[in-house]
Amino acid sequence: MAKTLRTGIGYDAHRLVKNRPLYLGGIKIPHTHGLLGHSDADVILHAIVDALLGAAGLPDIGNYFSNKDPRWKNVSSLIFLKEVARIYGKQKIKIQNIDCVLLSEAPKIAPFIGKMKTAVAQALKIKESDIGIKASTNEGMGFVGKREGMAATAVALVQY
């Protein structure tokens, strides 16, 4: 039987605020500010979750993990990835690869990418080599460039 390949695209953005920890790619990153959100506001994981949900033709992250639901208050977004892995297992969908770009002026994430890939791979039960995580600045432009927030975009390729 022929296999079907599908792609999904995800995007997320959150405001930076003082007195909140910064979580990116499932790990805590030392920084002066954190991202404001109902959960841990991990823009990398939120973008990946939406890319995976989109590739499967499913509703977006808000349908599964509403910011009005107290169960998700301050939780790790790794829980969201694990739920997507459960859904994928049930539907027999295989993740081929994921690629994500963080848009941020600071901090530099290069020293943390290995740990991020490990966290994502473990949550989704896939190989680290099937995950790309990188960052780019906005060259001082827009809310990212003014250090008011961060954004991430992700793409996922899956096989049915």
Order of alpha helices (4+ residues) and beta strands (2+ residues): beta-beta-beta-beta-alpha-alpha-alpha-beta-alpha-beta-alpha-beta
